[in-house]
Amino acid sequence: MPQGMVIKSTGSWYAVAGDDKQVVMCRLRGKFRLEGIRTTNPVAVGDRVVFEMEPGKDTALITNIPPRTNLIIRKATRLSSAAHIIAANLDYVMLVATITQPRTSTGFIDRFLATAEAYHIPAVLVFNKIDLLETREGQEVLNHMSDIYRNAGYPVIHVSAYTGQNIDSLQQFLKDKVVLFSGHSGVGKSALINRLVPGLNLRTGAISDKHQKGKHTTTFAEAIALPDGGWLVDTPGIKEFGLYDLEKETLAQRFPEMRRLMPHCRFANCTHMHEPDCAVKKAVNDGALASSRYQNYLNMMLNDYSNDN
């Protein structure tokens, strides 16, 4: 039977790019809906599926969904007991962030990166709109933020969708890969994709003057074929990123720089909050571990995961 990758979901229908490069509209056989999966979407963009053409039609039925290599999920917006699968079978996740217009909070960045770590998906941090950082102060903030995440172990790329600066650096990560693009509304994901895929002309949105927040321009996840090979999964702008099904006992392991220090703590079950001889707290006090990362870790441990501070 033919196989392919789900590139778009529109309710009960899924656009599947077959291995022969043809796109077929597929629907799910009923039995898949009865498996009790605690997600709002049984099939996600990036899923590999097996399908069979319906007799006498140009549509098909999805007959099998092979196991996913990974996935990234968040809390469903209105169903606290369920999750929404953003995408599956990813080679990378790219978080697009901005220093200004709008400002991306480190709390949001760290929750997203922790989720990527939990599902073993390599993450890349992309700072867009560097053309707006003409002042010395703006450059210092950008460099400080970049140093924090490079020291944690993440690749960091500075780009401008407006001028095209460093777009080639993005392309190096994207070639022949399946990569998810995510971030707050207004950070310029659609504008970057328009740079990467000439002629696509995705609609871009303005920034709200009142709140300096982006306006949503993408309404569903969709995989876009890249000219040089690979797929870019565009996602709706996420106002909040609620962590789903992550145990607080293992949360520190989702921070790579903390994970490296954990063997040096006195206690094997150290929470890095109140125990003596904690290597993580010592690193924070010595300036070797970013205080913002540690504070966001504490916020996740002590508060509701979905807070966007």
C-alpha positions as CSV (number, residue, x, y, z in Angstrom):
1,M,0.0,0.0,0.0
2,P,1.2,3.6,-0.6
3,Q,2.7,5.6,2.2
4,G,3.2,9.3,2.8
5,M,3.5,12.1,5.3
6,V,0.6,14.2,6.6
7,I,1.2,17.8,5.5
8,K,-2.1,19.4,6.5
9,S,-5.1,18.6,8.7
10,T,-8.5,20.2,8.0
11,G,-10.8,18.7,10.5
12,S,-11.8,15.2,9.3
13,W,-9.6,15.3,6.2
14,Y,-5.8,15.1,5.9
15,A,-3.6,16.1,3.0
16,V,-1.0,13.4,2.6
17,A,2.1,13.9,0.4
18,G,2.8,10.4,-1.0
19,D,6.3,9.0,-1.6
20,D,5.5,9.6,-5.3
21,K,5.2,13.4,-4.5
22,Q,1.5,13.4,-5.2
23,V,-0.8,14.9,-2.6
24,V,-3.9,12.9,-1.7
25,M,-6.8,13.9,0.5
26,C,-7.4,11.1,3.1
27,R,-9.8,10.4,5.9
28,L,-9.3,8.2,8.9
29,R,-11.0,4.9,9.3
30,G,-13.3,4.9,12.2
31,K,-11.4,2.4,14.3
32,F,-8.6,4.9,14.9
33,R,-11.1,7.2,16.6
34,L,-11.9,4.5,19.2
35,E,-8.5,3.9,20.6
36,G,-8.9,6.3,23.5
37,I,-6.0,8.6,22.7
38,R,-6.0,11.5,25.1
39,T,-5.3,14.0,22.4
40,T,-7.5,16.4,20.5
41,N,-6.1,15.2,17.1
42,P,-5.4,11.5,16.5
43,V,-3.3,12.3,13.4
44,A,-0.8,15.2,13.3
45,V,1.2,17.0,10.6
46,G,4.5,15.0,10.2
47,D,2.8,11.6,10.8
48,R,3.8,8.9,8.4
49,V,0.7,7.0,7.3
50,V,-0.3,4.1,5.1
51,F,-3.3,4.6,2.9
52,E,-5.4,3.0,0.3
53,M,-7.3,4.7,-2.5
54,E,-11.1,4.5,-2.3
55,P,-12.6,2.6,-5.3
56,G,-13.6,5.0,-8.1
57,K,-12.5,8.1,-6.1
58,D,-9.4,10.3,-5.9
59,T,-9.5,10.2,-2.1
60,A,-8.1,7.6,0.2
61,L,-8.5,6.0,3.6
62,I,-5.7,6.0,6.2
63,T,-5.3,2.3,7.2
64,N,-2.2,2.5,9.4
65,I,-0.2,5.0,11.4
66,P,3.3,3.7,12.1
67,P,4.9,4.5,15.5
68,R,6.1,8.1,15.8
69,T,9.8,8.7,16.3
70,N,8.9,11.8,18.4
71,L,6.3,14.4,18.8
72,I,5.8,17.8,20.4
73,I,2.6,18.6,22.3
74,R,1.0,21.2,24.4
75,K,-2.1,21.4,26.6
76,A,-5.3,21.6,24.6
77,T,-6.6,25.2,25.1
78,R,-10.0,24.2,26.5
79,L,-9.5,20.6,27.6
80,S,-7.1,20.5,30.5
81,S,-7.1,16.7,30.6
82,A,-6.1,16.4,26.9
83,A,-3.2,17.4,24.8
84,H,-2.8,18.8,21.3
85,I,-0.1,17.2,19.1
86,I,1.6,20.1,17.3
87,A,3.6,17.9,15.0
88,A,5.4,14.5,14.8
89,N,8.5,12.9,13.4
90,L,10.6,16.0,13.6
91,D,14.3,16.4,12.9
92,Y,14.4,19.8,14.6
93,V,12.2,22.4,16.3
94,M,13.0,26.0,15.6
95,L,11.7,28.6,18.1
96,V,11.4,32.0,16.5
97,A,11.8,34.7,19.1
98,T,12.2,38.5,19.1
99,I,13.8,41.0,21.5
100,T,11.3,43.6,20.6
101,Q,8.0,44.0,18.7
102,P,6.9,41.8,20.5
103,R,9.3,40.7,23.2
104,T,9.5,37.0,23.7
105,S,9.7,36.1,27.4
106,T,12.4,33.8,28.6
107,G,9.7,31.9,30.5
108,F,8.0,31.0,27.2
109,I,11.4,30.1,25.6
110,D,12.4,27.8,28.4
111,R,9.1,26.0,28.6
112,F,9.3,25.3,24.8
113,L,12.9,24.1,25.1
114,A,12.1,21.9,28.1
115,T,9.3,20.3,26.1
116,A,11.6,19.7,23.1
117,E,14.1,18.1,25.5
118,A,11.5,15.9,27.0
119,Y,10.6,14.5,23.6
120,H,14.3,14.3,22.5
121,I,13.9,16.7,19.6
122,P,17.0,19.0,18.9
123,A,16.0,22.6,19.2
124,V,17.4,25.8,17.5
125,L,16.7,29.3,18.7
126,V,16.1,31.9,16.0
127,F,16.1,35.6,16.9
128,N,14.3,37.5,14.2
129,K,14.0,41.2,13.6
130,I,17.6,42.0,14.3
131,D,17.2,44.9,11.9
132,L,15.2,46.6,14.7
133,L,18.1,46.4,17.1
134,E,20.1,49.4,16.0
135,T,20.9,50.8,19.4
136,R,23.8,49.6,21.5
137,E,21.3,48.6,24.2
138,G,19.4,46.5,21.8
139,Q,22.5,44.7,20.6
140,E,23.6,44.0,24.1
141,V,20.3,42.5,25.0
142,L,20.4,40.3,21.9
143,N,24.0,39.2,22.7
144,H,23.2,38.5,26.3
145,M,20.2,36.4,25.5
146,S,22.1,34.5,22.8
147,D,25.0,33.8,25.2
148,I,22.5,32.3,27.7
149,Y,21.2,29.7,25.3
150,R,24.5,29.0,23.5
151,N,26.0,28.2,26.9
152,A,23.0,25.9,27.6
153,G,24.0,24.1,24.4
154,Y,21.5,25.4,21.8
155,P,22.4,26.7,18.4
156,V,21.3,30.4,18.1
157,I,20.8,32.2,14.8
158,H,20.3,35.9,14.3
159,V,18.1,36.7,11.3
160,S,16.1,39.4,9.7
161,A,13.1,38.5,7.5
162,Y,12.9,42.1,6.4
163,T,16.5,42.4,5.1
164,G,17.2,38.7,4.4
165,Q,20.2,38.8,6.7
166,N,21.5,35.3,7.7
167,I,18.7,33.4,5.9
168,D,21.4,31.1,4.5
169,S,22.2,30.1,8.1
170,L,18.6,28.8,8.5
171,Q,18.8,26.9,5.2
172,Q,21.7,24.9,6.4
173,F,19.5,23.4,9.2
174,L,16.5,22.9,6.9
175,K,17.8,21.0,3.9
176,D,16.2,17.5,3.6
177,K,14.8,17.8,7.2
178,V,11.4,18.0,8.7
179,V,11.6,21.1,11.0
180,L,8.9,22.8,13.0
181,F,8.7,26.6,13.2
182,S,7.0,28.0,16.3
183,G,6.9,31.0,18.4
184,H,4.6,33.8,19.6
185,S,2.3,35.5,17.1
186,G,4.1,38.5,15.5
187,V,7.7,37.2,15.7
188,G,7.8,37.0,11.9
189,K,7.4,33.2,11.2
190,S,5.4,33.8,8.0
191,A,7.8,36.5,6.8
192,L,10.7,34.1,7.3
193,I,9.0,31.4,5.5
194,N,8.3,33.7,2.6
195,R,12.1,34.3,2.4
196,L,12.8,30.6,2.5
197,V,10.1,29.7,-0.1
198,P,10.1,32.4,-2.8
199,G,6.7,32.9,-4.3
200,L,4.8,31.3,-1.4
201,N,3.5,34.7,-0.2
202,L,2.1,33.7,3.2
203,R,0.0,36.4,4.7
204,T,1.8,38.3,7.4
205,G,0.3,40.3,10.2
206,A,0.9,43.6,12.0
207,I,1.7,44.1,15.6
208,S,-1.0,45.3,17.9
209,D,-0.1,48.9,19.0
210,K,-2.0,48.5,22.3
211,H,-0.3,45.4,23.6
212,Q,2.7,45.0,21.3
213,K,1.5,41.4,20.6
214,G,1.3,39.7,17.3
215,K,-1.9,39.1,15.4
216,H,-2.5,35.5,14.3
217,T,-2.0,34.9,10.6
218,T,-1.6,31.1,10.6
219,T,-4.7,29.2,11.8
220,F,-3.5,25.5,11.5
221,A,-0.3,23.6,11.3
222,E,0.9,22.9,7.8
223,A,4.1,21.3,6.3
224,I,5.5,23.4,3.5
225,A,7.9,21.8,0.9
226,L,11.2,23.6,0.7
227,P,12.9,24.3,-2.6
228,D,16.1,22.5,-1.8
229,G,14.4,19.5,-0.1
230,G,12.8,19.0,3.3
231,W,9.6,20.3,5.0
232,L,9.0,23.3,7.2
233,V,6.0,22.9,9.6
234,D,4.4,26.2,10.1
235,T,2.3,26.5,13.2
236,P,-0.2,29.1,14.6
237,G,1.4,31.6,16.9
238,I,1.2,30.3,20.5
239,K,0.3,32.9,23.1
240,E,1.0,30.4,25.9
241,F,2.9,27.2,26.0
242,G,1.5,24.9,28.7
243,L,3.8,21.9,29.5
244,Y,1.9,18.6,29.3
245,D,2.7,15.5,31.1
246,L,6.2,16.5,32.4
247,E,7.1,15.2,35.8
248,K,8.5,17.8,38.1
249,E,10.9,15.2,39.6
250,T,12.7,15.0,36.2
251,L,12.2,18.7,35.1
252,A,15.9,19.6,35.8
253,Q,17.0,17.0,33.3
254,R,15.2,19.1,30.6
255,F,17.7,21.9,31.2
256,P,20.9,20.7,29.5
257,E,23.3,22.9,31.5
258,M,21.6,21.8,34.8
259,R,21.7,18.1,33.7
260,R,25.5,18.3,33.3
261,L,25.8,19.6,36.9
262,M,23.5,17.2,38.6
263,P,26.0,14.4,39.2
264,H,28.0,16.9,41.4
265,C,25.1,17.5,43.8
266,R,25.4,15.9,47.2
267,F,22.0,14.2,46.9
268,A,21.0,12.1,43.9
269,N,17.4,13.3,44.2
270,C,18.4,17.0,44.6
271,T,15.6,19.3,43.5
272,H,18.1,22.2,43.3
273,M,15.8,24.3,45.5
274,H,16.7,24.0,49.2
275,E,19.3,21.2,49.5
276,P,22.8,21.8,50.7
277,D,25.9,21.3,48.5
278,C,23.8,21.7,45.3
279,A,26.0,22.1,42.2
280,V,23.2,23.9,40.3
281,K,22.7,26.6,43.0
282,K,26.5,27.0,43.3
283,A,26.7,27.5,39.5
284,V,24.0,30.2,39.7
285,N,25.7,32.0,42.5
286,D,29.1,31.8,40.7
287,G,27.5,33.2,37.5
288,A,28.2,30.0,35.6
289,L,24.5,29.2,35.1
290,A,22.1,31.9,33.9
291,S,19.9,33.2,36.7
292,S,17.0,33.6,34.3
293,R,17.1,29.9,33.4
294,Y,17.2,28.9,37.0
295,Q,14.4,31.3,38.0
296,N,12.2,29.9,35.2
297,Y,13.0,26.4,36.4
298,L,11.8,27.4,39.9
299,N,8.7,28.9,38.4
300,M,7.9,25.7,36.6
301,M,8.5,23.7,39.8
302,L,6.4,25.9,42.1
303,N,3.7,27.2,39.8
304,D,1.3,26.3,37.1
305,Y,3.3,25.2,34.0
306,S,1.2,27.4,31.7
307,N,2.1,30.7,33.3
308,D,3.7,32.9,30.7
309,N,6.0,35.1,32.7
